[in-house]
C-alpha cells in the first residue's frame, strides 16, 4: 500500500514514520518495506530517526522476516529507531527482530513517547 512511509515533524525534528499498522499479510508488509527502502537509501548515512508503528499488525513468522530484513537493511542510515505497538505476540516479534538484526531498537507504548525520545536522540548528537 503506497503512502505508508513519510516524514513527520515533531518538536522541529524530522522523523521517518514507517506505518505498519494493521498489516495482516506478508505481501502488504513487503510492499511497505520496499517503499521504506527507497526512501531510506535516498538519505545520507547515519542521518535518520525512525518511528515504526506495528499496532495491530499480524505477528506471523513471515511478517517478522520482512521486518527483520528492513531493520538489517536500514542500519547504515539510521541514527536512532523507535517502535510502537509491539505488545502481546507483537512483542515477541519485536524482540526477535531486534536481536537478529543486532540493531538498537527501542520500544514504546505510545507514539508521543517514542517521538519525544527520538527528539532527545537528535539533540544529544
Z-matrix of the N, CA and C atoms (Angstrom, degrees):
N
C 1 1.453
C 2 1.531 1 108.64
N 3 1.317 2 118.05 1 117.12
C 4 1.464 3 121.09 2 179.10
C 5 1.532 4 110.97 3 -64.07
N 6 1.318 5 115.81 4 153.56
C 7 1.448 6 120.74 5 176.36
C 8 1.510 7 115.28 6 87.64
N 9 1.323 8 118.84 7 11.27
C 10 1.458 9 121.13 8 178.72
C 11 1.522 10 112.35 9 -84.31
N 12 1.319 11 117.86 10 -10.87
C 13 1.457 12 121.07 11 -176.64
C 14 1.522 13 107.90 12 -124.57
N 15 1.334 14 115.09 13 125.55
C 16 1.471 15 119.11 14 -178.30
C 17 1.523 16 109.77 15 -159.30
N 18 1.313 17 114.89 16 159.48
C 19 1.453 18 120.29 17 175.04
C 20 1.513 19 108.74 18 -86.11
N 21 1.330 20 115.00 19 138.53
C 22 1.462 21 121.87 20 173.25
C 23 1.523 22 107.34 21 -124.32
N 24 1.312 23 116.18 22 158.44
C 25 1.459 24 121.92 23 177.72
C 26 1.522 25 108.26 24 -109.71
N 27 1.324 26 115.29 25 134.15
C 28 1.463 27 120.35 26 175.73
C 29 1.517 28 107.31 27 -141.36
N 30 1.316 29 115.95 28 115.29
C 31 1.461 30 120.50 29 -179.60
C 32 1.517 31 112.97 30 60.75
N 33 1.333 32 116.62 31 32.35
C 34 1.455 33 120.54 32 -179.76
C 35 1.518 34 114.70 33 79.88
N 36 1.322 35 117.06 34 9.46
C 37 1.464 36 122.25 35 -178.94
C 38 1.528 37 108.80 36 -114.81
N 39 1.317 38 116.50 37 134.51
C 40 1.458 39 122.13 38 177.23
C 41 1.533 40 109.83 39 -81.29
N 42 1.317 41 115.84 40 128.72
C 43 1.457 42 123.13 41 178.55
C 44 1.526 43 107.66 42 -125.63
N 45 1.317 44 116.88 43 132.84
C 46 1.452 45 120.44 44 175.30
C 47 1.528 46 107.91 45 -85.21
N 48 1.330 47 115.19 46 115.05
C 49 1.463 48 122.45 47 -177.65
C 50 1.521 49 109.19 48 -95.09
N 51 1.339 50 115.84 49 120.99
C 52 1.465 51 122.56 50 178.72
C 53 1.531 52 107.35 51 -108.47
N 54 1.304 53 116.01 52 106.77
C 55 1.456 54 122.81 53 -171.92
C 56 1.528 55 110.93 54 -93.70
N 57 1.329 56 115.68 55 97.44
C 58 1.454 57 121.27 56 177.08
C 59 1.527 58 110.49 57 -104.95
N 60 1.331 59 117.47 58 16.80
C 61 1.459 60 120.83 59 -177.33
C 62 1.523 61 110.65 60 -61.05
N 63 1.313 62 114.26 61 134.08
C 64 1.456 63 120.92 62 174.29
C 65 1.513 64 116.33 63 70.39
N 66 1.310 65 118.89 64 7.62
C 67 1.467 66 119.68 65 179.64
C 68 1.528 67 108.59 66 -69.14
N 69 1.323 68 115.03 67 126.20
C 70 1.465 69 120.17 68 -174.93
C 71 1.520 70 113.26 69 -116.34
N 72 1.336 71 117.98 70 -11.61
C 73 1.461 72 118.90 71 -178.02
C 74 1.529 73 110.75 72 -134.62
N 75 1.327 74 116.31 73 149.90
C 76 1.466 75 120.83 74 -177.19
C 77 1.524 76 114.28 75 -59.69
N 78 1.329 77 118.49 76 -32.30
C 79 1.469 78 120.27 77 -179.98
C 80 1.524 79 111.20 78 -65.13
N 81 1.321 80 117.66 79 -42.23
C 82 1.469 81 120.73 80 176.94
C 83 1.523 82 110.96 81 -65.43
N 84 1.328 83 115.94 82 -39.83
C 85 1.465 84 120.32 83 177.66
C 86 1.531 85 109.90 84 -62.55
N 87 1.322 86 116.77 85 -43.61
C 88 1.464 87 120.86 86 -179.43
C 89 1.526 88 110.90 87 -63.93
N 90 1.333 89 118.05 88 -39.49
C 91 1.465 90 121.43 89 177.32
C 92 1.526 91 110.33 90 -60.30
N 93 1.337 92 116.67 91 -45.17
C 94 1.467 93 120.80 92 179.57
C 95 1.524 94 110.71 93 -65.09
N 96 1.327 95 117.55 94 -38.49
C 97 1.467 96 122.13 95 178.62
C 98 1.525 97 110.59 96 -63.80
N 99 1.310 98 117.33 97 -43.42
C 100 1.474 99 120.21 98 179.51
C 101 1.524 100 110.62 99 -63.60
N 102 1.325 101 116.59 100 -40.31
C 103 1.462 102 120.67 101 176.06
C 104 1.532 103 110.35 102 -61.50
N 105 1.328 104 116.39 103 -44.27
C 106 1.461 105 121.03 104 179.68
C 107 1.526 106 111.62 105 -62.79
N 108 1.327 107 116.95 106 -45.48
C 109 1.464 108 120.42 107 -178.80
C 110 1.524 109 111.47 108 -59.33
N 111 1.321 110 116.75 109 -40.13
C 112 1.462 111 121.03 110 -179.94
C 113 1.530 112 111.21 111 -61.83
N 114 1.315 113 116.21 112 -43.36
C 115 1.465 114 120.72 113 -179.79
C 116 1.523 115 110.66 114 -72.39
N 117 1.320 116 117.28 115 -43.81
C 118 1.465 117 122.15 116 -177.87
C 119 1.523 118 111.22 117 -60.40
N 120 1.314 119 117.12 118 -48.33
C 121 1.463 120 119.94 119 -175.28
C 122 1.520 121 113.20 120 -69.60
N 123 1.320 122 117.61 121 -12.53
C 124 1.468 123 120.93 122 176.60
C 125 1.530 124 111.90 123 -84.23
N 126 1.327 125 117.38 124 -3.88
C 127 1.465 126 122.23 125 -177.60
C 128 1.528 127 110.42 126 -100.22
N 129 1.336 128 116.95 127 157.87
C 130 1.466 129 119.34 128 174.93
C 131 1.534 130 111.23 129 -64.82
N 132 1.315 131 116.51 130 143.59
C 133 1.463 132 120.13 131 178.21
C 134 1.524 133 110.49 132 -59.03
N 135 1.324 134 115.59 133 142.01
C 136 1.461 135 122.07 134 177.76
C 137 1.514 136 114.84 135 72.39
N 138 1.324 137 117.92 136 14.96
C 139 1.461 138 119.62 137 -173.28
C 140 1.523 139 115.11 138 -104.80
N 141 1.315 140 118.85 139 -14.27
C 142 1.463 141 120.39 140 -169.32
C 143 1.522 142 114.69 141 -93.73
N 144 1.310 143 113.58 142 144.50
C 145 1.452 144 123.90 143 166.14
C 146 1.518 145 104.72 144 -112.80
N 147 1.325 146 117.91 145 125.36
C 148 1.458 147 119.42 146 -176.43
C 149 1.519 148 111.70 147 -121.38
N 150 1.325 149 113.66 148 144.72
C 151 1.457 150 122.02 149 173.24
C 152 1.518 151 106.84 150 -124.62
N 153 1.325 152 115.92 151 115.26
C 154 1.461 153 121.55 152 178.60
C 155 1.516 154 108.54 153 -106.01
N 156 1.336 155 116.21 154 123.14
C 157 1.462 156 121.66 155 -179.72
C 158 1.523 157 108.39 156 -107.22
N 159 1.329 158 115.85 157 114.71
C 160 1.464 159 121.75 158 -179.63
C 161 1.531 160 112.06 159 -111.68
N 162 1.331 161 116.20 160 21.95
C 163 1.455 162 121.03 161 -179.73
C 164 1.527 163 110.12 162 -57.85
N 165 1.333 164 115.64 163 125.19
C 166 1.456 165 120.94 164 176.96
C 167 1.515 166 115.27 165 73.80
N 168 1.325 167 117.59 166 6.21
C 169 1.463 168 119.97 167 178.29
C 170 1.524 169 109.92 168 -77.53
N 171 1.309 170 116.07 169 148.20
C 172 1.462 171 122.37 170 175.88
C 173 1.527 172 108.73 171 -63.07
N 174 1.308 173 116.90 172 140.73
C 175 1.467 174 120.34 173 -179.29
C 176 1.529 175 111.41 174 -105.95
N 177 1.313 176 115.98 175 41.67
C 178 1.465 177 120.47 176 -178.96
C 179 1.524 178 111.42 177 -77.52
N 180 1.324 179 117.72 178 158.59
C 181 1.464 180 120.44 179 176.19
C 182 1.534 181 112.72 180 -58.53
N 183 1.320 182 117.71 181 -34.97
C 184 1.473 183 120.36 182 -179.73
C 185 1.525 184 111.27 183 -66.05
N 186 1.314 185 117.66 184 -42.42
C 187 1.467 186 120.59 185 178.55
C 188 1.520 187 109.66 186 -71.39
N 189 1.322 188 118.13 187 -37.69
C 190 1.469 189 120.80 188 176.06
C 191 1.524 190 110.41 189 -58.67
N 192 1.317 191 117.54 190 -39.90
C 193 1.466 192 121.20 191 179.10
C 194 1.521 193 111.22 192 -63.51
N 195 1.316 194 116.96 193 -42.57
C 196 1.468 195 121.39 194 178.87
C 197 1.529 196 109.97 195 -63.03
N 198 1.324 197 117.32 196 -43.54
C 199 1.470 198 121.11 197 179.43
C 200 1.523 199 111.24 198 -66.61
N 201 1.319 200 116.82 199 -38.62
C 202 1.461 201 120.68 200 176.36
C 203 1.531 202 110.17 201 -60.53
N 204 1.324 203 116.91 202 -46.16
C 205 1.462 204 120.36 203 -179.95
C 206 1.521 205 111.31 204 -60.66
N 207 1.332 206 116.99 205 -38.51
C 208 1.462 207 120.11 206 177.59
C 209 1.526 208 110.85 207 -66.50
N 210 1.318 209 117.31 208 -45.25
C 211 1.465 210 120.66 209 -179.94
C 212 1.526 211 110.92 210 -60.68
N 213 1.304 212 116.18 211 -43.23
C 214 1.465 213 120.56 212 179.02
C 215 1.531 214 110.89 213 -65.64
N 216 1.314 215 116.69 214 -43.67
C 217 1.463 216 121.98 215 179.66
C 218 1.527 217 112.08 216 -60.89
N 219 1.333 218 116.50 217 -43.81
C 220 1.466 219 121.61 218 -172.40
C 221 1.521 220 115.05 219 -74.92
N 222 1.296 221 117.46 220 -13.62
C 223 1.466 222 121.67 221 -171.55
C 224 1.538 223 114.49 222 -46.44
N 225 1.328 224 120.93 223 -47.05
C 226 1.472 225 119.09 224 -177.56
C 227 1.531 226 114.67 225 -65.66
N 228 1.313 227 117.79 226 -22.03
C 229 1.460 228 120.71 227 -174.38
C 230 1.523 229 113.49 228 -97.38
N 231 1.339 230 117.99 229 -15.22
C 232 1.460 231 121.01 230 -169.44
C 233 1.522 232 112.02 231 -103.48
N 234 1.338 233 114.85 232 126.10
C 235 1.473 234 122.03 233 174.44
C 236 1.513 235 111.87 234 -81.98
N 237 1.315 236 115.90 235 -42.72
C 238 1.466 237 120.90 236 -179.27
C 239 1.517 238 107.98 237 -150.64
N 240 1.336 239 114.72 238 144.91
C 241 1.458 240 119.62 239 -175.64
C 242 1.521 241 110.55 240 -137.43
N 243 1.333 242 115.39 241 129.19
C 244 1.455 243 121.91 242 177.88
C 245 1.522 244 108.95 243 -117.58
N 246 1.335 245 114.93 244 148.96
C 247 1.458 246 121.56 245 178.71
C 248 1.524 247 107.75 246 -128.24
N 249 1.315 248 115.94 247 137.65
C 250 1.462 249 121.23 248 176.38
C 251 1.529 250 108.44 249 -128.39
N 252 1.328 251 115.60 250 148.20
C 253 1.458 252 121.03 251 176.95
C 254 1.509 253 114.71 252 92.41
N 255 1.313 254 117.45 253 7.05
C 256 1.472 255 120.86 254 -179.21
C 257 1.521 256 108.94 255 -91.23
N 258 1.332 257 115.76 256 82.40
C 259 1.460 258 120.07 257 179.02
C 260 1.524 259 109.38 258 -127.84
N 261 1.301 260 116.51 259 163.14
C 262 1.456 261 120.84 260 -178.32
C 263 1.518 262 110.89 261 61.08
N 264 1.328 263 116.36 262 -129.33
C 265 1.464 264 120.97 263 177.71
C 266 1.528 265 110.68 264 -63.26
N 267 1.314 266 116.85 265 -32.59
C 268 1.460 267 121.20 266 179.01
C 269 1.519 268 112.24 267 -62.23
N 270 1.322 269 117.16 268 -29.06
C 271 1.462 270 120.05 269 178.07
C 272 1.527 271 110.65 270 -65.65
N 273 1.320 272 116.53 271 -38.30
C 274 1.467 273 120.01 272 177.51
C 275 1.524 274 110.56 273 -62.65
N 276 1.324 275 116.21 274 -41.88
C 277 1.465 276 120.50 275 178.19
C 278 1.519 277 109.80 276 -64.00
N 279 1.340 278 117.02 277 -44.86
C 280 1.459 279 121.18 278 178.60
C 281 1.530 280 110.95 279 -56.62
N 282 1.322 281 116.88 280 -48.42
C 283 1.461 282 120.51 281 -178.44
C 284 1.525 283 111.08 282 -63.77
N 285 1.317 284 116.76 283 -39.29
C 286 1.462 285 120.89 284 177.85
C 287 1.527 286 111.13 285 -63.86
N 288 1.326 287 116.56 286 -47.34
C 289 1.473 288 120.78 287 178.86
C 290 1.526 289 110.19 288 -61.54
N 291 1.320 290 116.92 289 -44.97
C 292 1.468 291 120.71 290 -179.82
C 293 1.522 292 111.55 291 -60.88
N 294 1.319 293 115.77 292 -47.33
C 295 1.463 294 119.47 293 -176.70
C 296 1.524 295 112.44 294 -69.87
N 297 1.327 296 117.17 295 -42.05
C 298 1.459 297 119.90 296 -178.68
C 299 1.525 298 112.80 297 -70.34
N 300 1.326 299 116.70 298 -35.36
C 301 1.466 300 119.65 299 -177.92
C 302 1.530 301 112.13 300 -82.55
N 303 1.326 302 115.70 301 -12.15
C 304 1.472 303 121.57 302 -177.99
C 305 1.530 304 111.11 303 56.31
N 306 1.324 305 114.88 304 39.25
C 307 1.449 306 122.06 305 178.67
C 308 1.516 307 109.34 306 -107.32
N 309 1.305 308 115.78 307 150.44
C 310 1.457 309 120.34 308 172.97
C 311 1.526 310 106.81 309 -86.54
N 312 1.313 311 115.38 310 94.33
C 313 1.457 312 122.53 311 177.57
C 314 1.522 313 106.66 312 -109.88
N 315 1.314 314 116.99 313 128.59
C 316 1.456 315 121.08 314 -176.97
C 317 1.520 316 109.10 315 -111.96
N 318 1.334 317 116.62 316 128.22
C 319 1.463 318 122.06 317 -177.75
C 320 1.521 319 111.05 318 -94.09
N 321 1.321 320 114.68 319 143.93
C 322 1.465 321 122.60 320 179.09
C 323 1.518 322 109.04 321 -134.61
N 324 1.339 323 115.46 322 155.72
C 325 1.462 324 119.54 323 179.48
C 326 1.527 325 112.12 324 -87.60
N 327 1.336 326 117.79 325 -21.34
C 328 1.466 327 120.35 326 178.40
C 329 1.527 328 110.72 327 -131.57
N 330 1.317 329 115.06 328 152.80
C 331 1.464 330 120.75 329 177.29
C 332 1.524 331 111.08 330 -63.65
N 333 1.329 332 117.14 331 -39.52
C 334 1.466 333 119.94 332 -178.99
C 335 1.523 334 111.30 333 -62.24
N 336 1.333 335 116.90 334 -42.61
C 337 1.467 336 120.02 335 178.36
C 338 1.526 337 110.22 336 -63.73
N 339 1.317 338 117.03 337 -40.92
C 340 1.464 339 120.88 338 179.01
C 341 1.522 340 110.72 339 -64.17
N 342 1.319 341 116.88 340 -44.97
C 343 1.476 342 120.60 341 -179.79
C 344 1.527 343 110.73 342 -64.83
N 345 1.321 344 117.23 343 -41.88
C 346 1.471 345 120.05 344 178.38
C 347 1.527 346 110.27 345 -60.86
N 348 1.322 347 117.07 346 -42.79
C 349 1.463 348 121.08 347 178.92
C 350 1.527 349 110.89 348 -63.06
N 351 1.322 350 117.00 349 -42.23
C 352 1.468 351 119.93 350 178.69
C 353 1.525 352 111.29 351 -62.89
N 354 1.317 353 117.23 352 -39.00
C 355 1.468 354 120.86 353 176.01
C 356 1.534 355 109.92 354 -61.03
N 357 1.329 356 116.68 355 -43.28
C 358 1.469 357 120.21 356 176.83
C 359 1.527 358 111.01 357 -59.38
N 360 1.324 359 116.76 358 -41.58
C 361 1.465 360 120.40 359 179.46
C 362 1.523 361 110.60 360 -63.96
N 363 1.315 362 116.65 361 -39.09
C 364 1.467 363 120.59 362 179.93
C 365 1.519 364 111.01 363 -65.16
N 366 1.292 365 116.32 364 -38.49
C 367 1.463 366 120.89 365 -176.55
C 368 1.523 367 112.04 366 -81.35
N 369 1.328 368 117.03 367 -17.39
C 370 1.469 369 121.40 368 -179.22
C 371 1.513 370 111.52 369 -77.77
N 372 1.326 371 117.06 370 -16.57
C 373 1.475 372 119.33 371 -177.47
C 374 1.496 373 111.78 372 -106.73
